[in-house]
Amino acid sequence: MAELDENNFYREKDFIVGFDEAGTGETIGSATFAAVILPKESLSIFNKLRKDIKSLSLKELNYYCKLIKDNGIYYEYITVSPYEFCNSGITKNRLMDKKYVELIRKISSRLNKNYILMLDDYGVGEDINIYLKNIDKQGIKSVCRDKLDETITACKLASIIARHIRYSEVMTLEKNNRFNICGKEINFGKGGNDEKTNEWLRTFRTINPTLDFPDFVKKSWANVKRIEEEIPRKIIELSF
């Protein structure tokens, strides 16, 4: 599939609305969904922004978030708690559909025929497709395609906003939930599904055998369930 040239869209429209999310597949912390409205005249501000947003350091995320704010680039976001993510009663993709619809509604008062919406295709379903078809009738076009966060600047900026918000939350959680075992510090780092996070989960259960995992853990994730099987929580029996 040929790579999209965003300049072609800016010849037709003055605004691209980029969407992206962070934390939907991570063990620790909330998920964040972000939208950034990037005007044509502001595109050149971000011409040095590289393709791989996921490789940006926290320092670089801070820099670009400041650049977005200093230049008055409008953005919105919503967060989804681990509890909601695990207890919504619907699939992950269906929940993502609903959250993106919620986010588009949040910015809908700003939209008109001079805007085009660009959403990375994570496996979008009926909910969002129906909504996009409805706004298409109002002349507001949309593109849903894989890897837009690598090619469309507005989507890259949405990814930056989402990641920055998530990192800020996870860093605070990590700072307040470290363990020190025989001089070795154990933390969950970025809170992904890697061995560092799994080691923290095992340590938490070993130190707190009767406690459930904290609410900032996505308890329905496969790696968490495996650890629950490895080190089951001990139930305190009450006697009267």
Steps between C-alpha positions, in 0.01 A plus 500: 500500500644837392593749771261793529621853427334737747566794269236360266243524780608854589439604138137402551449594867646758737487276809597140570371346822736224607412231754708249692510318831747369757478236772227279353726195508705582810468329838537806721298820489220660304460518123493844337328595175601831343397724210706785356369759253794611286444800268675509164704806598641321808624189318852637443554547877532122534701425185783347704272253678626155417295204385532270800309677778529197729876553522474855639652550843313669783713809440390507136136444595525795739652713224230427245216536751633846585529580129138396448380718787723798420365510144137477605439164334162378624475152648266293713534168675313248711635235735367154575579348837635145530174403674285623210729335248472164676134516599324663205342171394606556138809422295804726507442620142131569565595708804755688290231570242273647766777714648597642163136584429489671840816695413369609160179618664710701744650702214194491269408866555826598327456278195375604156559418133851644519614220733609144431525238777787250490489194725746214518330170414534282812220275375216749516150359523139584431456767770755740361432418134134593544597823674753593230242435228257731678745789520603435139143602407584839654801532269757409765726242338700232679784262427552181698822324410787310659816681620371855467700582814812452285394715203249767609636776725168561680485130591861509621413796723195316636729208581738738679219650710363155590843362588598802705183480710546126551870533589420770757250270670721190489807686626304619804368149564846348457658751738247414773499122453862388502630206700847461643597135548845436645630823350342434160237751386204346321266721300271455201677753277272610215234254612492288188467124473872433528690297757577809710130562555437131562778490759331790681166317495659184644678705768179679594315170544788344697519798739120541519370140475145588611454812288353539155710686245455880517232672294761643262570146372297366205405182681340325204822510294648159416835559674322604822279191491806278453660650810171456690526129415868483594456681833132485601374755748454350847153535640475581871243280666295676764378311801243616755 
